[in-house]
Amino acid sequence: MYPIIGSKKMENGIVVFWLEGNDKKWDSFNYEELIDMKINAMDLLDRPDSYHVDPKAHKMVVKK
């Protein structure tokens, strides 16, 4: 899991960004995926640093 450092609203979902070493990586999630993971899209856009992403599993979780 990597801490999310940024997010951006797209037409059909949200793109999230994280760092792997010095490389900035990204992945996109559509709104249905966010709902299934119980992720609040507005909160993800307002406070992306409150989330972690697992790019291999294509999942996000709220930081504890």
CHARMM internal coordinates of N, CA and C (Angstrom, degrees):
IC EDIT
DIST 1 N 1 CA 1.4474
DIST 1 CA 1 C 1.5268
ANGL 1 N 1 CA 1 C 109.28
DIST 1 C 2 N 1.3162
ANGL 1 CA 1 C 2 N 114.78
DIHE 1 N 1 CA 1 C 2 N 139.75
DIST 2 N 2 CA 1.4597
ANGL 1 C 2 N 2 CA 121.37
DIHE 1 CA 1 C 2 N 2 CA 179.28
DIST 2 CA 2 C 1.5268
ANGL 2 N 2 CA 2 C 109.21
DIHE 1 C 2 N 2 CA 2 C -121.99
DIST 2 C 3 N 1.3340
ANGL 2 CA 2 C 3 N 117.79
DIHE 2 N 2 CA 2 C 3 N 141.92
DIST 3 N 3 CA 1.4675
ANGL 2 C 3 N 3 CA 119.24
DIHE 2 CA 2 C 3 N 3 CA 175.02
DIST 3 CA 3 C 1.5307
ANGL 3 N 3 CA 3 C 109.80
DIHE 2 C 3 N 3 CA 3 C -69.14
DIST 3 C 4 N 1.3022
ANGL 3 CA 3 C 4 N 115.56
DIHE 3 N 3 CA 3 C 4 N 137.13
DIST 4 N 4 CA 1.4645
ANGL 3 C 4 N 4 CA 121.21
DIHE 3 CA 3 C 4 N 4 CA 177.79
DIST 4 CA 4 C 1.5295
ANGL 4 N 4 CA 4 C 108.40
DIHE 3 C 4 N 4 CA 4 C -78.77
DIST 4 C 5 N 1.3195
ANGL 4 CA 4 C 5 N 116.22
DIHE 4 N 4 CA 4 C 5 N 132.54
DIST 5 N 5 CA 1.4657
ANGL 4 C 5 N 5 CA 120.79
DIHE 4 CA 4 C 5 N 5 CA -178.17
DIST 5 CA 5 C 1.5259
ANGL 5 N 5 CA 5 C 112.64
DIHE 4 C 5 N 5 CA 5 C -106.81
DIST 5 C 6 N 1.3250
ANGL 5 CA 5 C 6 N 117.32
DIHE 5 N 5 CA 5 C 6 N -8.64
DIST 6 N 6 CA 1.4597
ANGL 5 C 6 N 6 CA 120.36
DIHE 5 CA 5 C 6 N 6 CA 179.82
DIST 6 CA 6 C 1.5055
ANGL 6 N 6 CA 6 C 111.16
DIHE 5 C 6 N 6 CA 6 C -171.32
DIST 6 C 7 N 1.3232
ANGL 6 CA 6 C 7 N 115.33
DIHE 6 N 6 CA 6 C 7 N 161.00
DIST 7 N 7 CA 1.4633
ANGL 6 C 7 N 7 CA 120.77
DIHE 6 CA 6 C 7 N 7 CA 177.62
DIST 7 CA 7 C 1.5238
ANGL 7 N 7 CA 7 C 108.52
DIHE 6 C 7 N 7 CA 7 C -148.63
DIST 7 C 8 N 1.3213
ANGL 7 CA 7 C 8 N 114.98
DIHE 7 N 7 CA 7 C 8 N 155.39
DIST 8 N 8 CA 1.4599
ANGL 7 C 8 N 8 CA 120.24
DIHE 7 CA 7 C 8 N 8 CA -178.54
DIST 8 CA 8 C 1.5213
ANGL 8 N 8 CA 8 C 108.89
DIHE 7 C 8 N 8 CA 8 C -145.77
DIST 8 C 9 N 1.3217
ANGL 8 CA 8 C 9 N 115.69
DIHE 8 N 8 CA 8 C 9 N 134.27
DIST 9 N 9 CA 1.4582
ANGL 8 C 9 N 9 CA 121.45
DIHE 8 CA 8 C 9 N 9 CA 178.65
DIST 9 CA 9 C 1.5236
ANGL 9 N 9 CA 9 C 109.53
DIHE 8 C 9 N 9 CA 9 C -74.90
DIST 9 C 10 N 1.3147
ANGL 9 CA 9 C 10 N 115.16
DIHE 9 N 9 CA 9 C 10 N 132.96
DIST 10 N 10 CA 1.4538
ANGL 9 C 10 N 10 CA 121.87
DIHE 9 CA 9 C 10 N 10 CA 175.47
DIST 10 CA 10 C 1.5316
ANGL 10 N 10 CA 10 C 108.04
DIHE 9 C 10 N 10 CA 10 C -119.33
DIST 10 C 11 N 1.3127
ANGL 10 CA 10 C 11 N 116.80
DIHE 10 N 10 CA 10 C 11 N 177.01
DIST 11 N 11 CA 1.4642
ANGL 10 C 11 N 11 CA 120.62
DIHE 10 CA 10 C 11 N 11 CA -176.68
DIST 11 CA 11 C 1.5244
ANGL 11 N 11 CA 11 C 112.61
DIHE 10 C 11 N 11 CA 11 C -59.29
DIST 11 C 12 N 1.3291
ANGL 11 CA 11 C 12 N 117.13
DIHE 11 N 11 CA 11 C 12 N -44.15
DIST 12 N 12 CA 1.4641
ANGL 11 C 12 N 12 CA 120.57
DIHE 11 CA 11 C 12 N 12 CA -174.24
DIST 12 CA 12 C 1.5232
ANGL 12 N 12 CA 12 C 113.63
DIHE 11 C 12 N 12 CA 12 C -113.58
DIST 12 C 13 N 1.3277
ANGL 12 CA 12 C 13 N 117.70
DIHE 12 N 12 CA 12 C 13 N 13.51
DIST 13 N 13 CA 1.4518
ANGL 12 C 13 N 13 CA 119.45
DIHE 12 CA 12 C 13 N 13 CA -178.42
DIST 13 CA 13 C 1.5107
ANGL 13 N 13 CA 13 C 112.21
DIHE 12 C 13 N 13 CA 13 C 169.33
DIST 13 C 14 N 1.3290
ANGL 13 CA 13 C 14 N 115.00
DIHE 13 N 13 CA 13 C 14 N -151.42
DIST 14 N 14 CA 1.4590
ANGL 13 C 14 N 14 CA 121.57
DIHE 13 CA 13 C 14 N 14 CA -176.27
DIST 14 CA 14 C 1.5254
ANGL 14 N 14 CA 14 C 109.14
DIHE 13 C 14 N 14 CA 14 C -133.10
DIST 14 C 15 N 1.3254
ANGL 14 CA 14 C 15 N 115.68
DIHE 14 N 14 CA 14 C 15 N 137.96
DIST 15 N 15 CA 1.4674
ANGL 14 C 15 N 15 CA 122.39
DIHE 14 CA 14 C 15 N 15 CA 173.81
DIST 15 CA 15 C 1.5220
ANGL 15 N 15 CA 15 C 106.82
DIHE 14 C 15 N 15 CA 15 C -99.87
DIST 15 C 16 N 1.3303
ANGL 15 CA 15 C 16 N 116.42
DIHE 15 N 15 CA 15 C 16 N 134.14
DIST 16 N 16 CA 1.4638
ANGL 15 C 16 N 16 CA 121.18
DIHE 15 CA 15 C 16 N 16 CA 176.76
DIST 16 CA 16 C 1.5235
ANGL 16 N 16 CA 16 C 109.42
DIHE 15 C 16 N 16 CA 16 C -116.47
DIST 16 C 17 N 1.3331
ANGL 16 CA 16 C 17 N 115.13
DIHE 16 N 16 CA 16 C 17 N 151.26
DIST 17 N 17 CA 1.4630
ANGL 16 C 17 N 17 CA 122.43
DIHE 16 CA 16 C 17 N 17 CA -177.11
DIST 17 CA 17 C 1.5226
ANGL 17 N 17 CA 17 C 109.58
DIHE 16 C 17 N 17 CA 17 C -124.58
DIST 17 C 18 N 1.3415
ANGL 17 CA 17 C 18 N 115.56
DIHE 17 N 17 CA 17 C 18 N 143.99
DIST 18 N 18 CA 1.4595
ANGL 17 C 18 N 18 CA 121.93
DIHE 17 CA 17 C 18 N 18 CA 175.75
DIST 18 CA 18 C 1.5110
ANGL 18 N 18 CA 18 C 108.32
DIHE 17 C 18 N 18 CA 18 C -148.80
DIST 18 C 19 N 1.3203
ANGL 18 CA 18 C 19 N 115.86
DIHE 18 N 18 CA 18 C 19 N 168.62
DIST 19 N 19 CA 1.4590
ANGL 18 C 19 N 19 CA 121.38
DIHE 18 CA 18 C 19 N 19 CA 178.79
DIST 19 CA 19 C 1.5203
ANGL 19 N 19 CA 19 C 110.36
DIHE 18 C 19 N 19 CA 19 C -107.59
DIST 19 C 20 N 1.3272
ANGL 19 CA 19 C 20 N 115.49
DIHE 19 N 19 CA 19 C 20 N 134.58
DIST 20 N 20 CA 1.4633
ANGL 19 C 20 N 20 CA 122.92
DIHE 19 CA 19 C 20 N 20 CA 169.47
DIST 20 CA 20 C 1.5222
ANGL 20 N 20 CA 20 C 104.88
DIHE 19 C 20 N 20 CA 20 C -119.19
DIST 20 C 21 N 1.3182
ANGL 20 CA 20 C 21 N 115.88
DIHE 20 N 20 CA 20 C 21 N 101.08
DIST 21 N 21 CA 1.4616
ANGL 20 C 21 N 21 CA 119.66
DIHE 20 CA 20 C 21 N 21 CA -171.40
DIST 21 CA 21 C 1.5129
ANGL 21 N 21 CA 21 C 108.28
DIHE 20 C 21 N 21 CA 21 C 66.40
DIST 21 C 22 N 1.3250
ANGL 21 CA 21 C 22 N 116.79
DIHE 21 N 21 CA 21 C 22 N -122.93
DIST 22 N 22 CA 1.4643
ANGL 21 C 22 N 22 CA 121.54
DIHE 21 CA 21 C 22 N 22 CA 177.51
DIST 22 CA 22 C 1.5210
ANGL 22 N 22 CA 22 C 112.45
DIHE 21 C 22 N 22 CA 22 C -99.17
DIST 22 C 23 N 1.3219
ANGL 22 CA 22 C 23 N 117.40
DIHE 22 N 22 CA 22 C 23 N 1.69
DIST 23 N 23 CA 1.4655
ANGL 22 C 23 N 23 CA 121.56
DIHE 22 CA 22 C 23 N 23 CA -177.41
DIST 23 CA 23 C 1.5243
ANGL 23 N 23 CA 23 C 110.95
DIHE 22 C 23 N 23 CA 23 C -93.46
DIST 23 C 24 N 1.3251
ANGL 23 CA 23 C 24 N 116.00
DIHE 23 N 23 CA 23 C 24 N 129.28
DIST 24 N 24 CA 1.4535
ANGL 23 C 24 N 24 CA 121.67
DIHE 23 CA 23 C 24 N 24 CA 175.04
DIST 24 CA 24 C 1.5292
ANGL 24 N 24 CA 24 C 107.57
DIHE 23 C 24 N 24 CA 24 C -86.18
DIST 24 C 25 N 1.3137
ANGL 24 CA 24 C 25 N 116.58
DIHE 24 N 24 CA 24 C 25 N 120.66
DIST 25 N 25 CA 1.4675
ANGL 24 C 25 N 25 CA 122.71
DIHE 24 CA 24 C 25 N 25 CA -178.77
DIST 25 CA 25 C 1.5175
ANGL 25 N 25 CA 25 C 109.22
DIHE 24 C 25 N 25 CA 25 C -111.79
DIST 25 C 26 N 1.3306
ANGL 25 CA 25 C 26 N 115.43
DIHE 25 N 25 CA 25 C 26 N 163.77
DIST 26 N 26 CA 1.4619
ANGL 25 C 26 N 26 CA 119.76
DIHE 25 CA 25 C 26 N 26 CA 178.49
DIST 26 CA 26 C 1.5180
ANGL 26 N 26 CA 26 C 110.38
DIHE 25 C 26 N 26 CA 26 C -147.53
DIST 26 C 27 N 1.3206
ANGL 26 CA 26 C 27 N 114.81
DIHE 26 N 26 CA 26 C 27 N 159.92
DIST 27 N 27 CA 1.4597
ANGL 26 C 27 N 27 CA 122.50
DIHE 26 CA 26 C 27 N 27 CA 174.14
DIST 27 CA 27 C 1.5171
ANGL 27 N 27 CA 27 C 106.48
DIHE 26 C 27 N 27 CA 27 C -153.26
DIST 27 C 28 N 1.3211
ANGL 27 CA 27 C 28 N 116.53
DIHE 27 N 27 CA 27 C 28 N 151.37
DIST 28 N 28 CA 1.4608
ANGL 27 C 28 N 28 CA 120.09
DIHE 27 CA 27 C 28 N 28 CA 179.35
DIST 28 CA 28 C 1.5259
ANGL 28 N 28 CA 28 C 110.18
DIHE 27 C 28 N 28 CA 28 C -113.00
DIST 28 C 29 N 1.3110
ANGL 28 CA 28 C 29 N 114.76
DIHE 28 N 28 CA 28 C 29 N 147.61
DIST 29 N 29 CA 1.4515
ANGL 28 C 29 N 29 CA 123.21
DIHE 28 CA 28 C 29 N 29 CA 178.88
DIST 29 CA 29 C 1.5253
ANGL 29 N 29 CA 29 C 107.69
DIHE 28 C 29 N 29 CA 29 C -130.22
DIST 29 C 30 N 1.3316
ANGL 29 CA 29 C 30 N 116.97
DIHE 29 N 29 CA 29 C 30 N 129.40
DIST 30 N 30 CA 1.4642
ANGL 29 C 30 N 30 CA 118.54
DIHE 29 CA 29 C 30 N 30 CA 176.42
DIST 30 CA 30 C 1.5281
ANGL 30 N 30 CA 30 C 108.37
DIHE 29 C 30 N 30 CA 30 C -81.34
DIST 30 C 31 N 1.3290
ANGL 30 CA 30 C 31 N 116.11
DIHE 30 N 30 CA 30 C 31 N 167.87
DIST 31 N 31 CA 1.4645
ANGL 30 C 31 N 31 CA 120.42
DIHE 30 CA 30 C 31 N 31 CA -174.64
DIST 31 CA 31 C 1.5240
ANGL 31 N 31 CA 31 C 112.22
DIHE 30 C 31 N 31 CA 31 C -63.91
DIST 31 C 32 N 1.3168
ANGL 31 CA 31 C 32 N 118.16
DIHE 31 N 31 CA 31 C 32 N -34.16
DIST 32 N 32 CA 1.4683
ANGL 31 C 32 N 32 CA 121.01
DIHE 31 CA 31 C 32 N 32 CA 178.15
DIST 32 CA 32 C 1.5318
ANGL 32 N 32 CA 32 C 110.55
DIHE 31 C 32 N 32 CA 32 C -63.29
DIST 32 C 33 N 1.3246
ANGL 32 CA 32 C 33 N 116.70
DIHE 32 N 32 CA 32 C 33 N -41.86
DIST 33 N 33 CA 1.4732
ANGL 32 C 33 N 33 CA 120.47
DIHE 32 CA 32 C 33 N 33 CA 177.63
DIST 33 CA 33 C 1.5289
ANGL 33 N 33 CA 33 C 110.79
DIHE 32 C 33 N 33 CA 33 C -62.93
DIST 33 C 34 N 1.3389
ANGL 33 CA 33 C 34 N 116.43
DIHE 33 N 33 CA 33 C 34 N -42.04
DIST 34 N 34 CA 1.4610
ANGL 33 C 34 N 34 CA 119.98
DIHE 33 CA 33 C 34 N 34 CA 179.48
DIST 34 CA 34 C 1.5240
ANGL 34 N 34 CA 34 C 110.97
DIHE 33 C 34 N 34 CA 34 C -63.04
DIST 34 C 35 N 1.3158
ANGL 34 CA 34 C 35 N 116.94
DIHE 34 N 34 CA 34 C 35 N -42.72
DIST 35 N 35 CA 1.4718
ANGL 34 C 35 N 35 CA 121.31
DIHE 34 CA 34 C 35 N 35 CA 178.25
DIST 35 CA 35 C 1.5213
ANGL 35 N 35 CA 35 C 110.06
DIHE 34 C 35 N 35 CA 35 C -62.26
DIST 35 C 36 N 1.3218
ANGL 35 CA 35 C 36 N 117.24
DIHE 35 N 35 CA 35 C 36 N -44.64
DIST 36 N 36 CA 1.4697
ANGL 35 C 36 N 36 CA 121.16
DIHE 35 CA 35 C 36 N 36 CA 179.64
DIST 36 CA 36 C 1.5250
ANGL 36 N 36 CA 36 C 111.79
DIHE 35 C 36 N 36 CA 36 C -60.92
DIST 36 C 37 N 1.3411
ANGL 36 CA 36 C 37 N 117.43
DIHE 36 N 36 CA 36 C 37 N -32.80
DIST 37 N 37 CA 1.4663
ANGL 36 C 37 N 37 CA 121.33
DIHE 36 CA 36 C 37 N 37 CA 179.39
DIST 37 CA 37 C 1.5281
ANGL 37 N 37 CA 37 C 112.01
DIHE 36 C 37 N 37 CA 37 C -88.80
DIST 37 C 38 N 1.3608
ANGL 37 CA 37 C 38 N 116.01
DIHE 37 N 37 CA 37 C 38 N 1.83
DIST 38 N 38 CA 1.4630
ANGL 37 C 38 N 38 CA 122.06
DIHE 37 CA 37 C 38 N 38 CA -178.12
DIST 38 CA 38 C 1.5348
ANGL 38 N 38 CA 38 C 112.01
DIHE 37 C 38 N 38 CA 38 C 60.17
DIST 38 C 39 N 1.3373
ANGL 38 CA 38 C 39 N 115.29
DIHE 38 N 38 CA 38 C 39 N 39.88
DIST 39 N 39 CA 1.4663
ANGL 38 C 39 N 39 CA 122.23
DIHE 38 CA 38 C 39 N 39 CA 177.48
DIST 39 CA 39 C 1.5294
ANGL 39 N 39 CA 39 C 108.15
DIHE 38 C 39 N 39 CA 39 C -100.30
DIST 39 C 40 N 1.3263
ANGL 39 CA 39 C 40 N 116.26
DIHE 39 N 39 CA 39 C 40 N 126.70
DIST 40 N 40 CA 1.4542
ANGL 39 C 40 N 40 CA 121.81
DIHE 39 CA 39 C 40 N 40 CA 177.26
DIST 40 CA 40 C 1.5322
ANGL 40 N 40 CA 40 C 108.13
DIHE 39 C 40 N 40 CA 40 C -79.65
DIST 40 C 41 N 1.3282
ANGL 40 CA 40 C 41 N 116.41
DIHE 40 N 40 CA 40 C 41 N 114.29
DIST 41 N 41 CA 1.4699
ANGL 40 C 41 N 41 CA 121.27
DIHE 40 CA 40 C 41 N 41 CA -174.84
DIST 41 CA 41 C 1.5259
ANGL 41 N 41 CA 41 C 112.14
DIHE 40 C 41 N 41 CA 41 C -61.04
DIST 41 C 42 N 1.3222
ANGL 41 CA 41 C 42 N 117.97
DIHE 41 N 41 CA 41 C 42 N -41.66
DIST 42 N 42 CA 1.4683
ANGL 41 C 42 N 42 CA 120.51
DIHE 41 CA 41 C 42 N 42 CA -179.77
DIST 42 CA 42 C 1.5243
ANGL 42 N 42 CA 42 C 110.64
DIHE 41 C 42 N 42 CA 42 C -65.62
DIST 42 C 43 N 1.3300
ANGL 42 CA 42 C 43 N 116.96
DIHE 42 N 42 CA 42 C 43 N -40.15
DIST 43 N 43 CA 1.4636
ANGL 42 C 43 N 43 CA 120.29
DIHE 42 CA 42 C 43 N 43 CA 177.95
DIST 43 CA 43 C 1.5250
ANGL 43 N 43 CA 43 C 110.80
DIHE 42 C 43 N 43 CA 43 C -65.44
DIST 43 C 44 N 1.3296
ANGL 43 CA 43 C 44 N 116.39
DIHE 43 N 43 CA 43 C 44 N -39.72
DIST 44 N 44 CA 1.4651
ANGL 43 C 44 N 44 CA 120.88
DIHE 43 CA 43 C 44 N 44 CA 177.67
DIST 44 CA 44 C 1.5269
ANGL 44 N 44 CA 44 C 110.69
DIHE 43 C 44 N 44 CA 44 C -60.80
DIST 44 C 45 N 1.3123
ANGL 44 CA 44 C 45 N 117.10
DIHE 44 N 44 CA 44 C 45 N -38.78
DIST 45 N 45 CA 1.4626
ANGL 44 C 45 N 45 CA 120.57
DIHE 44 CA 44 C 45 N 45 CA 178.42
DIST 45 CA 45 C 1.5275
ANGL 45 N 45 CA 45 C 111.54
DIHE 44 C 45 N 45 CA 45 C -72.66
DIST 45 C 46 N 1.3326
ANGL 45 CA 45 C 46 N 117.31
DIHE 45 N 45 CA 45 C 46 N -38.70
DIST 46 N 46 CA 1.4656
ANGL 45 C 46 N 46 CA 121.48
DIHE 45 CA 45 C 46 N 46 CA -177.79
DIST 46 CA 46 C 1.5239
ANGL 46 N 46 CA 46 C 113.01
DIHE 45 C 46 N 46 CA 46 C -78.34
DIST 46 C 47 N 1.3418
ANGL 46 CA 46 C 47 N 116.63
DIHE 46 N 46 CA 46 C 47 N -36.15
DIST 47 N 47 CA 1.4642
ANGL 46 C 47 N 47 CA 120.82
DIHE 46 CA 46 C 47 N 47 CA -174.17
DIST 47 CA 47 C 1.5275
ANGL 47 N 47 CA 47 C 110.72
DIHE 46 C 47 N 47 CA 47 C -136.01
DIST 47 C 48 N 1.3389
ANGL 47 CA 47 C 48 N 117.92
DIHE 47 N 47 CA 47 C 48 N 64.71
DIST 48 N 48 CA 1.4686
ANGL 47 C 48 N 48 CA 119.79
DIHE 47 CA 47 C 48 N 48 CA -176.71
DIST 48 CA 48 C 1.5269
ANGL 48 N 48 CA 48 C 113.26
DIHE 47 C 48 N 48 CA 48 C -61.82
DIST 48 C 49 N 1.3371
ANGL 48 CA 48 C 49 N 117.10
DIHE 48 N 48 CA 48 C 49 N -26.26
DIST 49 N 49 CA 1.4646
ANGL 48 C 49 N 49 CA 119.93
DIHE 48 CA 48 C 49 N 49 CA -179.43
DIST 49 CA 49 C 1.5258
ANGL 49 N 49 CA 49 C 112.91
DIHE 48 C 49 N 49 CA 49 C -71.74
DIST 49 C 50 N 1.3243
ANGL 49 CA 49 C 50 N 117.65
DIHE 49 N 49 CA 49 C 50 N -1.39
DIST 50 N 50 CA 1.4678
ANGL 49 C 50 N 50 CA 122.07
DIHE 49 CA 49 C 50 N 50 CA 176.56
DIST 50 CA 50 C 1.5326
ANGL 50 N 50 CA 50 C 111.85
DIHE 49 C 50 N 50 CA 50 C -88.90
DIST 50 C 51 N 1.3337
ANGL 50 CA 50 C 51 N 117.07
DIHE 50 N 50 CA 50 C 51 N 5.67
DIST 51 N 51 CA 1.4671
ANGL 50 C 51 N 51 CA 121.02
DIHE 50 CA 50 C 51 N 51 CA -173.65
DIST 51 CA 51 C 1.5287
ANGL 51 N 51 CA 51 C 111.66
DIHE 50 C 51 N 51 CA 51 C -130.10
DIST 51 C 52 N 1.3312
ANGL 51 CA 51 C 52 N 114.06
DIHE 51 N 51 CA 51 C 52 N 155.97
DIST 52 N 52 CA 1.4659
ANGL 51 C 52 N 52 CA 122.88
DIHE 51 CA 51 C 52 N 52 CA 171.57
DIST 52 CA 52 C 1.5257
ANGL 52 N 52 CA 52 C 108.16
DIHE 51 C 52 N 52 CA 52 C -119.38
DIST 52 C 53 N 1.3306
ANGL 52 CA 52 C 53 N 116.33
DIHE 52 N 52 CA 52 C 53 N 151.58
DIST 53 N 53 CA 1.4561
ANGL 52 C 53 N 53 CA 121.71
DIHE 52 CA 52 C 53 N 53 CA 177.90
DIST 53 CA 53 C 1.5308
ANGL 53 N 53 CA 53 C 109.44
DIHE 52 C 53 N 53 CA 53 C -123.30
DIST 53 C 54 N 1.3159
ANGL 53 CA 53 C 54 N 114.65
DIHE 53 N 53 CA 53 C 54 N 141.86
DIST 54 N 54 CA 1.4627
ANGL 53 C 54 N 54 CA 121.96
DIHE 53 CA 53 C 54 N 54 CA 171.85
DIST 54 CA 54 C 1.5221
ANGL 54 N 54 CA 54 C 106.19
DIHE 53 C 54 N 54 CA 54 C -114.43
DIST 54 C 55 N 1.3376
ANGL 54 CA 54 C 55 N 117.71
DIHE 54 N 54 CA 54 C 55 N 94.99
DIST 55 N 55 CA 1.4660
ANGL 54 C 55 N 55 CA 120.16
DIHE 54 CA 54 C 55 N 55 CA -173.62
DIST 55 CA 55 C 1.5294
ANGL 55 N 55 CA 55 C 113.72
DIHE 54 C 55 N 55 CA 55 C -64.70
DIST 55 C 56 N 1.3193
ANGL 55 CA 55 C 56 N 118.16
DIHE 55 N 55 CA 55 C 56 N -31.53
DIST 56 N 56 CA 1.4676
ANGL 55 C 56 N 56 CA 119.88
DIHE 55 CA 55 C 56 N 56 CA -179.51
DIST 56 CA 56 C 1.5173
ANGL 56 N 56 CA 56 C 111.59
DIHE 55 C 56 N 56 CA 56 C -68.53
DIST 56 C 57 N 1.3329
ANGL 56 CA 56 C 57 N 116.61
DIHE 56 N 56 CA 56 C 57 N -36.31
DIST 57 N 57 CA 1.4696
ANGL 56 C 57 N 57 CA 120.85
DIHE 56 CA 56 C 57 N 57 CA 178.93
DIST 57 CA 57 C 1.5269
ANGL 57 N 57 CA 57 C 111.94
DIHE 56 C 57 N 57 CA 57 C -92.56
DIST 57 C 58 N 1.3410
ANGL 57 CA 57 C 58 N 117.32
DIHE 57 N 57 CA 57 C 58 N -6.71
DIST 58 N 58 CA 1.4626
ANGL 57 C 58 N 58 CA 123.47
DIHE 57 CA 57 C 58 N 58 CA -177.03
DIST 58 CA 58 C 1.5327
ANGL 58 N 58 CA 58 C 110.07
DIHE 57 C 58 N 58 CA 58 C 54.68
DIST 58 C 59 N 1.3503
ANGL 58 CA 58 C 59 N 114.80
DIHE 58 N 58 CA 58 C 59 N 53.95
DIST 59 N 59 CA 1.4653
ANGL 58 C 59 N 59 CA 122.35
DIHE 58 CA 58 C 59 N 59 CA -178.55
DIST 59 CA 59 C 1.5159
ANGL 59 N 59 CA 59 C 109.90
DIHE 58 C 59 N 59 CA 59 C -134.70
DIST 59 C 60 N 1.3362
ANGL 59 CA 59 C 60 N 114.33
DIHE 59 N 59 CA 59 C 60 N 155.71
DIST 60 N 60 CA 1.4567
ANGL 59 C 60 N 60 CA 122.36
DIHE 59 CA 59 C 60 N 60 CA 173.36
DIST 60 CA 60 C 1.5161
ANGL 60 N 60 CA 60 C 108.89
DIHE 59 C 60 N 60 CA 60 C -130.62
DIST 60 C 61 N 1.3321
ANGL 60 CA 60 C 61 N 115.57
DIHE 60 N 60 CA 60 C 61 N 151.36
DIST 61 N 61 CA 1.4586
ANGL 60 C 61 N 61 CA 121.16
DIHE 60 CA 60 C 61 N 61 CA 174.91
DIST 61 CA 61 C 1.5224
ANGL 61 N 61 CA 61 C 108.57
DIHE 60 C 61 N 61 CA 61 C -140.25
DIST 61 C 62 N 1.3354
ANGL 61 CA 61 C 62 N 115.18
DIHE 61 N 61 CA 61 C 62 N 157.14
DIST 62 N 62 CA 1.4556
ANGL 61 C 62 N 62 CA 121.45
DIHE 61 CA 61 C 62 N 62 CA 174.68
DIST 62 CA 62 C 1.5200
ANGL 62 N 62 CA 62 C 107.59
DIHE 61 C 62 N 62 CA 62 C -77.14
DIST 62 C 63 N 1.3408
ANGL 62 CA 62 C 63 N 116.66
DIHE 62 N 62 CA 62 C 63 N 136.96
DIST 63 N 63 CA 1.4736
ANGL 62 C 63 N 63 CA 120.79
DIHE 62 CA 62 C 63 N 63 CA 176.21
DIST 63 CA 63 C 1.5129
ANGL 63 N 63 CA 63 C 108.75
DIHE 62 C 63 N 63 CA 63 C -64.26
DIST 63 C 64 N 1.3010
ANGL 63 CA 63 C 64 N 115.93
DIHE 63 N 63 CA 63 C 64 N 142.40
DIST 64 N 64 CA 1.4731
ANGL 63 C 64 N 64 CA 121.02
DIHE 63 CA 63 C 64 N 64 CA 176.49
DIST 64 CA 64 C 1.5012
ANGL 64 N 64 CA 64 C 109.06
DIHE 63 C 64 N 64 CA 64 C -99.86
END
COOR INIT
IC SEED 1 N 1 CA 1 C
IC BUILD
